[in-house]
Amino acid sequence: MAESLPEHDRILQEIESTDTACVGPTLRSVYDDQPNAHQKFMEKLDACIRNHDREIEKMCNFHHQGFVDAITELLKVRADAEKLKVQVTDTNRRLQDAGKEVIAQTEEIIRCRVQQRNITTVVEKLQLCLPALEMYSKLKEQMSVKRYYSALKTMEQLENLYLPRVSQYRFCQIMIENLPKLREEIKEISMSDLKDFLESIRKHSDRIGETAMKQAQQQKTFSTALQKQNNVNYGRNMHLGRNRILESKNEITLKRTFEDEDEHEEEVLTAQDLVDFSPVYRCLHIYSVLGDGEIFENYYRKQRRKQARLVLQPQSSMHETVEGYRRYFSQIVGFFVVEDHILHVTQGLVTRTYTDELWNMALSKIIAVLRTHSSYCSDPDLVLELKNLIVVFADTLQGYGFPVNRLFDLLFEIRDQYNETLLKKWSVLFRDIFEADNYSPIPVANEEEYRIVISKFPFQDAELDKSFPKKLPMSQSVPQIYMQVKEFIYASLKFSESLHRSSTEIDDMLRKSTNLLLTRTLSSCLQNLIKKPHIGLTELVQIIINTTHLEQACKYLEDFISNITNISQLTVHTARLYGLSTFKDARHAAEGEIYTKLNQKIDEFIQIADYDWTMSESDGRASGYLMDLINFLRSTFQVFTHLPGKVAQTACMSACQHLSMSLMQMLLDSELKQISMGAIQQFNLDVIQCELFASSEPVPGFQGDTLQLAFIDLRQLLDLFMVWDWSTYLADYGQATSKYLRVNPSTALTLLEKVHRGMKDSSKKNNIFAQFRKNDRDKQKLIETVVKQLRSLVNGMSQHT
């Protein structure tokens, strides 16, 4: 019991000192203690409460008098408080009345201060917004005056510097939304300007190219003229006529060059003068600023490639005139001059690799086009002008750094075509010369005419006969042909100029082309001339004389070429002219034609022969046709005096052999069935006239009886029948000393059978005396015997063969 009391005191102390929210655990401990602890705790609690009540009562008793005194004082103050309240209320009323104006002024001040603060804020905001607005206004102004590159720079400043400061304002959002649209608008406008630029340069390409080619040509002509003027030894050894021509041409060229150079100095037009390149610069800068530089480069290159294909596509009629080629080249030069300008004034838009690739593509197309169209050219003057254009075209583009070696290689192909057109042109000239020639020696009345002739043709008068009038051996065509060959060399030389080739190569080209002229063109014209039906023996003789003189002049042509090119003929690689073989072939053809025409003429006379093969006896004189033939041959061979001796002799021998053969064939003609002895006698008289003609030496130079041997076969055959010496013939047959060695058994047999048939026919018609019939029968028996022996000889020959 004594132990539980202190515990209850402790619990009461905790309850009094602890917050009421934490009393729960303390009270729980009352119930956890010993039984009846609760009753005891309640008793203890009541006792504690009574103690506290006594203390409170004591305290109240102690302070009660003070409380009463305070109440009494308070009641006294109440009346004074009422008075004070009235005074305060009155004072407050009067104060409120007096403060209304102050309040109104104060509110006005407050409102003004607010306005002032707002204005200050607005000014600050406006000062912040004004730069952005000013820049946007500037942007609009730049757009209106088409300063798009500056506008893009302004946009960049707006986006990066000004708009971020005022991004909270609505107008800023509107500006931000408009800027991409403005960029697209600028891109579209600049692209439109670029398209206009591309269209402009497409239209002006030919003019740009024409100007560039003209300037390149003027520069080259000026440099060449100065070089020729300074080189005092140039062309010193040239042919006199050629030298004068070149000197006069050089003077004219130099004069014109200086005049052109003066004009050139006055006004030098460039690509910038003809085309405004600002659109492409502007567009490039705009796309670069926008970050689409690669897109712009690809677009530009794509469009220019398309334009290149259009420029490289020639007109179908380009080959008809030089203007067509000039326009074609001008457009190409203009195109690449523009590209070169773009290459050097921009960075990255056009690269050297791109231009080289484009040029290689264009060069292949150009070469193909020129090969095709130049093949249609048949006029050498047009081909020459085309060559000059190609040279200027190549030199112009080479000046801009483009490789042009393939163009000069192409010129060598065109040179062969040029030579072909020259050969065709000169073929017509040669034919006209031959057609106009009278094929008679050139008459020279005085020394002046003689000098005119030798100024055109290097004729060497072997006899040095200066007496006039006289006749030169060749006809008018010889100096004309010689002059035309020189003109051909001049024409061929024109193409070789400006090809950047050495003098040796030019010399070789000239000699090769001249060889083609001689061996193909002139040779063909001579061969055709010789074969023409209206060319007679006199003309053929003159042609042989002409070719002889032309052959002798070939060495002068070689000297002429050497003087032009300054290349000695002693040089190892120098080609030789083949004119000797050309004129020899022509001469041989003319000689053969002489032989053929002589034989044809002989055949014409033979065809009019009218023998009476059944005549009983001869007329006692030669046939009329044969005498006419011999007179013709005699007069013809007199014309041959100007021919080389062997030619005349060969022609005479050929004519006599052909006459002998024709007479022999007349006797042995299968259609001729019988021949009388009178006809044999008449035929013998004709052969005697032929032998007399052969022995009269119609052409000098034959030794002994050489010409008469042409008729030896006929002579031995006729002698055999005239003498009727069959026993000797048969006995001596096969021996080298035989009198009738040239008589073939088959020939003798054929003619004997015809004579036999003639004698039989004559015996049938002849019934005069019996003894004559007996003689005829004996003769016929002899003939039959001889015929049998001849047949055995013929059979023996065939078996031996």
C-alpha positions in Angstrom: 0.0 0.0 0.0 2.8 2.3 0.9 4.6 1.4 -2.3 1.6 2.4 -4.5 1.1 5.9 -3.2 4.4 7.3 -4.6 3.5 5.8 -7.9 0.1 7.6 -8.0 1.8 10.9 -7.1 4.2 10.4 -10.0 1.3 9.7 -12.4 -0.5 12.8 -11.2 2.6 14.9 -11.7 2.9 13.6 -15.3 -0.7 14.3 -16.0 -0.3 17.9 -14.8 2.9 18.5 -16.6 2.2 16.6 -19.9 0.2 17.8 -22.9 -3.3 16.4 -22.8 -2.8 14.7 -26.1 -0.1 12.5 -24.6 -2.1 11.5 -21.4 -3.3 8.2 -22.9 -0.1 6.2 -22.1 0.0 7.6 -18.6 -3.6 6.6 -17.8 -3.0 3.2 -19.3 -0.3 2.5 -16.8 -2.9 3.0 -14.0 -4.8 0.0 -15.2 -1.7 -2.1 -15.7 -0.7 -1.9 -12.1 -2.0 -4.0 -9.1 -5.7 -4.8 -8.6 -7.8 -2.0 -7.1 -5.1 0.4 -8.2 -7.8 2.3 -10.1 -9.9 2.9 -7.0 -6.9 4.1 -5.2 -5.9 6.3 -8.0 -9.3 7.9 -8.1 -9.2 8.6 -4.4 -5.8 10.2 -4.8 -7.1 12.2 -7.7 -10.0 13.5 -5.7 -7.8 14.6 -2.9 -5.5 16.4 -5.4 -8.5 18.2 -6.9 -9.7 19.4 -3.4 -6.3 20.8 -2.7 -6.3 22.8 -6.0 -9.8 24.1 -5.3 -8.6 25.4 -1.9 -5.7 27.1 -3.5 -8.0 28.8 -6.1 -10.4 30.0 -3.4 -7.5 31.5 -1.5 -6.2 33.3 -4.6 -9.7 34.7 -5.4 -10.1 35.9 -1.9 -6.8 37.6 -2.2 -7.6 39.5 -5.5 -11.3 40.2 -5.0 -10.8 43.7 -3.5 -8.6 44.8 -6.3 -11.2 43.6 -8.8 -13.9 45.7 -7.2 -11.7 48.7 -7.2 -11.0 48.3 -10.9 -14.6 48.1 -11.7 -15.3 51.2 -9.7 -12.6 53.1 -11.6 -13.9 51.8 -14.9 -17.3 53.1 -14.2 -15.8 56.5 -13.5 -13.9 56.5 -16.8 -17.0 55.6 -18.8 -18.4 59.1 -18.8 -15.2 60.6 -19.9 -14.9 57.9 -22.6 -18.3 59.0 -24.0 -17.2 62.5 -24.2 -14.0 61.5 -25.8 -15.8 59.4 -28.3 -18.0 62.3 -29.3 -14.9 64.5 -29.7 -13.1 61.8 -31.7 -16.1 61.3 -34.0 -16.3 65.0 -34.6 -12.7 65.3 -35.2 -12.8 62.3 -37.6 -15.6 63.9 -39.5 -13.8 67.1 -39.9 -10.6 65.2 -40.8 -12.5 63.2 -43.4 -14.0 66.3 -44.9 -10.6 67.9 -45.0 -8.9 64.8 -46.5 -11.3 64.3 -49.4 -9.4 66.7 -51.7 -6.1 65.3 -50.6 -7.4 61.8 -51.4 -8.5 63.0 -54.8 -5.2 64.6 -55.5 -3.4 61.5 -54.1 -5.4 59.2 -56.4 -4.6 61.5 -59.3 -1.0 61.3 -58.4 -1.2 57.6 -58.1 -2.9 57.3 -61.5 -0.3 59.6 -63.1 2.5 57.6 -61.5 0.9 54.4 -62.9 0.6 56.0 -66.3 4.2 57.2 -66.1 5.3 53.7 -65.1 3.3 52.2 -67.9 4.7 54.8 -70.4 8.2 54.0 -69.2 7.5 50.3 -69.6 6.1 50.9 -73.1 9.0 53.0 -74.1 11.4 50.4 -72.9 9.4 47.7 -74.8 9.2 49.8 -77.9 12.9 50.5 -77.7 13.4 46.8 -77.6 10.9 46.1 -80.5 11.9 49.0 -82.7 15.2 47.5 -84.0 13.3 44.3 -85.0 10.6 46.4 -86.7 13.1 48.5 -88.4 15.0 45.5 -89.6 11.7 43.9 -90.9 10.9 47.2 -92.6 14.4 47.2 -94.1 13.8 43.6 -95.2 10.6 44.6 -97.0 12.4 47.5 -98.7 15.2 45.2 -99.8 12.7 42.8 -101.2 10.9 45.6 -103.1 14.2 46.8 -104.7 15.3 43.1 -105.4 18.3 43.2 -103.1 17.7 39.6 -102.2 21.1 38.7 -100.9 21.0 41.7 -98.5 17.4 40.7 -97.5 18.7 37.2 -96.6 21.4 38.8 -94.4 18.7 41.0 -92.8 16.6 37.9 -92.1 19.6 36.2 -90.5 20.1 39.2 -88.2 16.4 39.2 -87.4 16.3 35.6 -86.5 19.5 35.5 -84.5 19.6 38.9 -82.9 16.4 40.9 -82.8 13.5 38.6 -82.8 14.6 36.5 -79.8 14.5 39.7 -77.7 10.8 40.2 -78.5 9.7 36.7 -79.0 6.8 37.1 -76.4 4.9 39.5 -78.7 2.4 38.4 -81.2 3.8 40.4 -84.1 7.1 38.6 -83.5 5.4 35.3 -84.1 3.9 36.7 -87.3 7.3 37.8 -88.5 8.8 34.4 -87.6 6.1 32.7 -89.6 6.6 35.0 -92.6 10.4 34.6 -92.8 10.4 31.1 -94.3 7.8 32.3 -96.8 10.0 35.2 -97.7 13.0 32.9 -98.1 11.0 30.7 -100.5 9.9 33.7 -102.4 13.5 34.9 -102.7 14.5 31.4 -103.9 11.8 31.4 -106.5 12.6 34.9 -107.7 16.3 34.2 -107.9 15.6 30.9 -109.7 13.4 32.8 -112.1 16.2 35.3 -112.7 18.6 32.4 -113.2 16.3 30.9 -115.8 16.2 34.3 -117.6 19.9 34.4 -117.4 20.3 30.9 -118.9 17.9 31.9 -121.7 19.8 35.1 -122.2 23.2 33.3 -122.5 21.7 30.8 -124.9 20.6 33.6 -127.1 23.9 35.5 -126.8 26.2 32.5 -127.1 26.8 32.9 -130.8 27.6 36.6 -130.3 29.9 35.9 -127.4 31.6 33.1 -129.4 31.9 35.3 -132.5 33.5 38.1 -130.5 35.9 35.7 -128.8 36.9 34.0 -132.1 37.3 37.4 -133.8 39.7 38.5 -131.0 41.7 35.3 -131.1 42.0 35.5 -134.9 43.1 39.2 -134.7 45.7 38.4 -132.1 47.0 35.4 -134.1 47.0 37.4 -137.4 48.8 40.3 -135.7 51.4 38.0 -134.1 52.0 36.1 -137.4 52.3 39.3 -139.4 54.9 40.7 -136.9 56.8 37.5 -137.0 56.9 37.5 -140.8 57.9 41.1 -140.9 60.7 40.6 -138.5 62.0 37.5 -140.3 63.9 39.1 -143.2 65.1 35.8 -144.5 61.6 34.3 -144.7 60.9 33.0 -148.2 64.1 34.4 -149.7 64.5 31.3 -151.9 60.9 31.2 -152.9 59.9 31.1 -156.6 59.8 34.6 -158.0 56.1 34.6 -158.7 55.2 33.0 -155.5 57.5 35.4 -153.6 55.8 38.4 -155.0 52.4 37.1 -154.2 53.4 36.3 -150.6 55.0 39.7 -150.1 52.0 41.5 -151.4 49.7 39.3 -149.2 51.9 39.9 -146.2 51.9 43.7 -146.7 48.1 43.6 -147.0 47.7 41.3 -144.1 50.0 43.3 -141.9 48.3 46.6 -142.8 44.8 45.1 -142.1 46.1 43.6 -138.9 47.3 46.9 -137.6 44.0 48.5 -138.5 42.1 45.7 -136.8 44.4 45.9 -133.8 43.6 49.6 -133.5 39.9 48.9 -133.6 40.5 46.1 -131.1 42.3 48.4 -128.7 39.4 50.9 -128.9 36.8 48.5 -127.7 37.5 45.0 -126.3 34.2 43.3 -125.7 34.1 40.5 -123.2 31.5 38.1 -122.0 30.5 40.6 -119.2 29.9 43.3 -121.8 27.5 41.1 -123.7 25.7 39.3 -120.8 24.8 40.4 -117.3 26.1 37.7 -115.0 24.7 39.2 -111.8 21.7 36.8 -111.7 23.9 33.8 -111.4 26.1 35.5 -108.8 23.0 36.5 -106.9 21.3 33.2 -107.1 24.5 31.4 -106.1 24.9 33.6 -103.0 21.3 33.3 -102.1 21.3 29.5 -102.3 24.6 29.4 -100.4 23.2 31.6 -97.6 20.1 29.3 -97.5 22.3 26.3 -97.2 21.1 24.9 -100.6 24.3 25.6 -102.5 24.6 22.0 -103.7 21.1 22.0 -105.0 21.8 25.1 -107.0 25.0 23.8 -108.3 23.3 20.6 -109.5 20.5 22.5 -111.1 22.8 24.9 -112.9 25.0 22.1 -114.2 22.0 20.1 -115.3 20.6 23.0 -117.2 23.9 23.9 -118.8 24.4 20.3 -119.9 21.0 20.4 -121.6 22.0 23.7 -123.3 25.3 22.1 -124.3 23.4 19.3 -126.0 21.2 21.9 -127.8 24.3 23.9 -128.9 26.1 20.8 -130.1 23.1 19.8 -132.2 23.8 21.2 -135.7 21.3 22.3 -138.3 20.7 19.7 -141.1 21.8 22.2 -143.7 24.9 23.4 -141.9 27.2 21.9 -144.5 25.8 24.0 -147.3 27.3 27.3 -146.3 30.3 28.5 -144.3 27.9 30.7 -142.3 26.3 27.5 -140.9 29.6 26.3 -139.6 30.5 29.7 -138.3 27.2 30.0 -136.3 27.8 26.5 -135.0 31.3 27.2 -133.8 30.3 30.6 -132.4 27.6 29.0 -130.2 30.0 26.4 -128.9 32.7 28.9 -128.2 30.2 31.3 -126.5 29.0 28.4 -124.3 32.5 27.5 -123.1 33.6 31.1 -122.7 30.6 31.6 -120.3 31.6 28.4 -118.4 35.2 29.6 -118.2 34.1 32.9 -116.9 31.8 31.3 -114.3 34.7 29.0 -113.3 37.0 31.9 -112.5 34.6 34.3 -110.8 32.7 31.8 -108.7 33.8 29.2 -106.2 32.5 25.7 -106.5 29.6 26.4 -108.9 31.7 25.2 -111.9 34.9 23.2 -111.3 37.7 22.4 -113.7 36.8 18.8 -113.5 33.3 19.6 -114.5 34.3 21.8 -117.5 36.9 19.2 -118.7 34.2 16.5 -118.5 31.8 18.7 -120.4 34.4 19.7 -123.0 35.4 16.1 -123.6 31.7 15.2 -124.2 31.3 18.2 -126.5 34.6 17.5 -128.3 33.5 14.0 -129.2 30.1 15.3 -130.4 31.8 18.1 -132.4 34.2 15.7 -134.1 31.4 13.3 -135.0 29.3 16.2 -136.4 32.2 17.6 -138.4 33.1 14.2 -139.8 29.5 13.8 -141.0 28.8 17.2 -142.4 32.2 17.8 -143.9 31.7 14.6 -145.9 28.9 16.3 -147.7 31.2 19.2 -148.8 32.1 19.0 -152.5 33.4 22.5 -152.8 37.1 22.8 -151.9 36.7 26.5 -151.1 34.1 25.6 -148.5 36.3 22.9 -147.0 39.2 25.4 -146.8 37.0 27.9 -145.1 35.8 25.2 -142.7 39.4 24.3 -141.9 40.1 28.0 -141.2 37.1 28.1 -138.9 38.2 25.0 -137.1 41.7 26.4 -136.6 40.3 29.7 -135.2 37.8 27.7 -133.1 40.6 25.5 -131.7 42.9 28.4 -131.1 40.2 30.3 -129.3 39.3 27.5 -126.9 42.9 26.6 -126.4 43.4 30.2 -125.2 40.8 29.4 -122.5 42.7 26.3 -121.4 40.7 23.6 -123.2 42.7 20.8 -124.9 42.2 20.8 -128.7 44.7 18.2 -130.0 41.8 16.0 -131.3 40.6 18.9 -133.4 43.9 19.1 -135.2 43.9 15.4 -135.7 40.5 15.8 -137.2 41.9 18.4 -139.6 44.2 15.8 -141.0 41.1 13.7 -141.9 39.5 16.7 -143.4 42.7 17.5 -145.3 42.3 14.2 -147.1 38.8 15.1 -148.0 39.9 18.5 -149.0 42.5 16.9 -151.3 39.7 14.7 -152.7 37.6 17.8 -153.5 40.6 19.5 -155.1 41.2 16.4 -157.2 37.6 16.4 -158.4 37.8 20.1 -159.2 41.1 19.8 -161.0 39.8 16.8 -162.9 37.2 19.1 -164.4 39.8 21.7 -165.1 42.1 19.2 -166.8 39.2 17.9 -168.9 38.2 21.4 -169.9 41.9 22.1 -170.9 42.0 19.0 -172.9 38.7 19.7 -174.6 39.8 23.3 -175.5 43.2 22.2 -176.9 43.7 22.1 -180.6 46.5 19.6 -180.4 48.8 21.5 -182.6 52.2 23.1 -181.8 52.1 26.5 -180.2 52.8 29.3 -182.7 55.1 32.0 -181.4 55.2 35.2 -183.5 57.8 37.1 -181.6 60.0 37.0 -178.5 57.4 38.6 -176.3 55.0 35.7 -177.0 57.9 33.3 -176.4 58.6 34.8 -173.0 54.9 34.6 -172.1 55.0 30.9 -172.8 58.2 30.1 -170.9 56.9 32.2 -168.0 54.1 29.7 -167.6 56.1 26.6 -168.5 59.8 25.8 -168.1 60.4 25.0 -171.8 64.0 24.4 -172.7 64.7 25.1 -176.4 67.5 22.7 -177.2 68.2 24.3 -180.6 68.4 27.8 -179.0 66.7 29.0 -182.2 65.6 32.6 -181.5 64.3 33.3 -184.9 60.6 34.1 -185.2 58.0 33.2 -186.1 58.3 29.6 -184.9 56.4 26.8 -183.4 57.0 25.2 -180.1 56.6 21.4 -180.1 54.0 21.1 -177.4 50.4 22.3 -177.6 48.5 24.9 -175.5 47.4 22.4 -172.9 51.0 21.8 -171.7 51.6 25.2 -170.0 48.0 25.3 -168.9 48.4 21.9 -167.2 51.7 22.9 -165.6 50.2 26.1 -164.3 47.2 24.3 -162.9 49.4 21.8 -161.1 51.2 24.7 -159.4 47.8 26.2 -158.5 46.9 22.9 -157.0 50.0 23.0 -154.9 49.1 26.5 -153.8 45.6 25.3 -152.9 46.9 22.3 -151.0 49.4 24.6 -149.2 46.6 26.8 -148.0 45.1 23.9 -146.0 48.5 23.1 -144.5 48.9 26.5 -143.0 48.1 27.1 -139.3 48.1 23.4 -138.6 51.0 23.7 -136.2 53.1 21.3 -138.3 56.8 21.4 -139.3 58.0 22.4 -142.7 59.1 18.8 -143.3 55.5 17.5 -142.6 54.0 20.2 -144.8 56.5 19.4 -147.6 55.6 15.7 -147.3 51.8 16.5 -147.4 52.3 18.7 -150.5 54.3 16.0 -152.3 51.8 13.3 -151.5 48.8 15.4 -152.6 50.7 16.4 -155.8 51.5 12.7 -156.4 47.8 11.9 -156.1 47.0 14.7 -158.6 49.5 13.4 -161.1 49.1 9.6 -160.7 45.3 9.5 -160.3 43.6 12.7 -161.6 45.8 13.8 -164.4 46.6 10.2 -165.3 42.8 9.3 -165.5 42.1 12.4 -167.6 44.9 11.5 -170.0 43.7 7.9 -170.2 40.1 9.0 -170.9 41.3 11.6 -173.4 43.3 9.0 -175.3 40.3 6.6 -175.4 37.9 9.2 -176.8 36.7 8.3 -180.3 37.3 11.8 -181.8 41.0 11.7 -180.9 42.8 10.9 -184.1 46.3 9.8 -184.9 47.5 13.5 -185.2 46.1 14.3 -181.7 47.6 11.1 -180.3 51.0 12.1 -181.7 50.7 15.5 -180.1 49.6 13.9 -176.8 52.8 11.8 -176.7 54.8 15.0 -177.4 53.0 16.8 -174.6 53.5 14.1 -172.1 57.2 14.0 -172.9 57.5 17.8 -172.1 55.3 17.4 -168.9 57.5 14.6 -167.8 60.6 16.7 -168.2 58.9 19.5 -166.2 58.4 17.3 -163.1 61.8 18.2 -161.7 60.8 21.9 -161.8 57.7 21.0 -159.8 59.8 19.4 -157.2 62.0 22.5 -157.0 58.8 24.6 -156.8 57.6 22.6 -153.7 61.1 22.8 -152.1 61.2 26.6 -152.6 57.8 26.9 -150.9 58.6 24.7 -147.9 62.3 25.5 -147.7 63.0 21.7 -147.5 65.8 20.5 -149.7 65.2 17.6 -152.0 68.3 16.0 -150.6 66.6 15.4 -147.2 66.3 11.8 -146.4 62.5 11.8 -145.7 61.6 14.0 -148.7 59.2 12.1 -151.0 59.5 12.2 -154.7 57.0 13.0 -157.4 55.6 10.1 -159.4 54.9 12.2 -162.5 57.4 10.3 -164.5 55.5 7.1 -164.3 52.2 8.9 -164.9 53.4 10.5 -168.2 55.1 7.3 -169.2 51.9 5.3 -168.7 50.0 7.9 -170.6 52.5 7.9 -173.4 52.4 4.1 -173.6 48.6 4.2 -173.7 48.8 6.8 -176.5 51.2 4.6 -178.4 49.0 1.6 -177.9 46.0 3.7 -179.1 48.1 4.8 -182.2 48.7 1.2 -183.0 45.1 0.3 -182.5 43.8 3.2 -184.6 46.3 2.4 -187.4 45.1 -1.1 -187.4 41.4 0.0 -187.4 42.1 2.3 -190.3 43.9 -0.6 -192.2 40.8 -2.7 -191.4 38.6 0.0 -192.9 40.6 -0.1 -196.1 40.6 -3.9 -196.2 36.9 -4.0 -195.8 36.4 -2.0 -199.0 38.6 -4.4 -201.0 36.6 -6.0 -203.8 38.6 -8.9 -205.4 37.2 -10.9 -208.3 38.4 -14.3 -207.0 37.4 -16.0 -210.2 39.2 -13.7 -212.7 41.2 -15.5 -215.4 44.1 -13.0 -215.3 45.1 -9.9 -213.3 44.5 -6.3 -214.2 48.2 -5.6 -214.5 48.2 -3.0 -211.7 47.6 -2.9 -208.0 44.1 -2.6 -206.5 42.8 0.9 -205.9 42.0 0.4 -202.2 45.5 -0.8 -201.5 47.1 2.2 -203.2 44.8 4.5 -201.1 45.9 2.6 -198.0 49.6 3.0 -198.8 49.1 6.7 -199.4 47.3 7.0 -196.1 50.1 5.2 -194.3 52.8 7.3 -196.0 51.1 10.6 -195.0 50.5 9.3 -191.5 54.1 8.3 -190.9 55.2 11.7 -192.0 53.4 13.1 -189.0 55.3 10.7 -186.8 58.6 12.6 -187.4 58.2 14.4 -184.0 57.7 11.2 -182.2 60.6 9.3 -180.5 62.2 7.0 -183.1 61.2 3.8 -181.4 57.6 4.8 -181.3 57.4 5.7 -184.9 59.2 2.5 -185.9 57.0 0.3 -183.7 53.9 1.9 -185.2 55.2 1.4 -188.7 56.2 -2.2 -188.1 52.8 -2.9 -186.3 50.9 -1.4 -189.2 52.8 -3.5 -191.8 52.4 -6.7 -189.7 48.7 -6.0 -189.3 48.3 -5.4 -193.1 50.2 -8.6 -193.9 48.1 -10.5 -191.4 44.8 -9.0 -192.8 45.8 -9.9 -196.4 46.7 -13.4 -195.3 43.3 -13.8 -193.5 41.6 -12.5 -196.7 43.2 -15.4 -198.6 42.4 -18.0 -196.0 38.8 -16.8 -195.2 36.6 -19.8 -194.7 33.8 -18.1 -196.6 36.0 -17.9 -199.7 35.6 -21.3 -201.3 37.6 -21.0 -204.5 40.4 -18.7 -206.0 41.6 -18.5 -209.5 45.2 -18.1 -210.5 44.3 -14.8 -212.0 43.2 -13.6 -208.6 46.4 -15.0 -207.1 48.3 -12.8 -209.6 46.3 -9.8 -208.8 46.8 -10.4 -205.1 50.6 -10.7 -205.8 50.6 -7.3 -207.4 49.1 -5.8 -204.3 51.6 -7.5 -202.1 54.4 -6.2 -204.3 53.1 -2.6 -203.6 53.2 -3.3 -199.9 56.8 -4.5 -200.2 57.7 -1.4 -202.2 56.2 0.7 -199.5 58.2 -1.1 -196.8 61.4 -0.8 -198.7 60.8 3.0 -199.2 61.6 3.5 -195.5 58.5 5.4 -194.5 59.9 5.8 -191.0 63.7 6.2 -190.7 65.7 4.0 -188.5 65.0 0.5 -189.8 68.0 -1.7 -190.6 68.1 -3.4 -193.9 65.0 -5.2 -194.9 63.5 -5.4 -191.4 60.3 -3.8 -192.4 59.9 -6.0 -195.5 60.0 -9.0 -193.3 56.5 -8.2 -192.2 55.3 -9.5 -195.6 57.7 -12.5 -195.8 55.0 -15.0 -195.1 52.8 -13.6 -197.9 55.7 -13.4 -200.3 56.8 -17.0 -199.9 53.3 -18.3 -200.1 52.5 -16.3 -203.3 55.9 -17.3 -204.8 55.0 -20.9 -204.2 51.8 -20.6 -206.1 53.1 -18.3 -208.8 56.1 -20.5 -209.6 54.1 -23.7 -208.7 57.3 -25.0 -207.1 55.7 -27.7 -205.0 58.4 -30.2 -205.5 61.0 -27.9 -204.0 58.7 -27.0 -201.1 58.0 -30.6 -200.3 61.6 -31.6 -200.7 63.0 -28.8 -198.6 60.3 -28.8 -195.9 61.6 -28.7 -192.4 65.1 -27.5 -193.5 66.5 -24.2 -192.2 67.7 -23.3 -195.8 64.3 -24.0 -197.3 63.2 -21.4 -199.9 59.7 -21.5 -198.5 60.5 -21.8 -194.8 57.7 -19.4 -193.6 55.0 -21.3 -195.5 53.0 -23.4 -193.1 51.7 -26.7 -194.6 48.1 -26.1 -193.3 48.2 -22.6 -194.9 49.4 -24.0 -198.2 46.9 -26.8 -198.1 43.9 -24.4 -197.4 44.9 -22.1 -200.3 45.7 -25.0 -202.6 42.3 -26.5 -202.1 40.7 -23.2 -202.9 42.8 -22.9 -206.1 41.9 -26.5 -206.9 38.2 -25.8 -206.6 38.7 -22.7 -208.8 40.4 -24.7 -211.5 37.7 -27.4 -211.4 35.0 -24.7 -211.9 37.0 -23.1 -214.7 37.4 -26.5 -216.5 33.7 -27.1 -216.4 33.1 -23.7 -218.1 35.9 -24.1 -220.6 35.1 -26.5 -223.5 37.5 -25.2 -226.2 40.2 -27.9 -226.9 40.7 -31.3 -225.7 44.4 -30.9 -225.1 43.7 -28.1 -222.7 41.3 -30.3 -220.9 44.0 -32.9 -220.7 46.5 -30.3 -219.3 43.9 -29.3 -216.7 43.4 -32.9 -215.8 47.1 -33.5 -215.4 47.4 -30.3 -213.2 44.5 -31.4 -211.2 46.1 -34.8 -210.6 49.3 -33.0 -209.5 47.2 -30.9 -207.2 45.5 -33.9 -205.7 48.9 -35.5 -205.2 50.3 -32.4 -203.5 47.2 -32.1 -201.4 47.6 -35.6 -200.1 51.3 -34.9 -199.2 50.4 -31.6 -197.5 47.7 -33.4 -195.5 50.2 -36.0 -194.4 52.5 -33.2 -193.3 49.7 -31.5 -191.4 48.7 -34.7 -189.8 52.3 -35.4 -188.9 52.6 -31.9 -187.3 49.4 -32.5 -185.3 50.6 -35.9 -184.1 54.0 -34.5 -183.2 52.3 -31.7 -181.3 
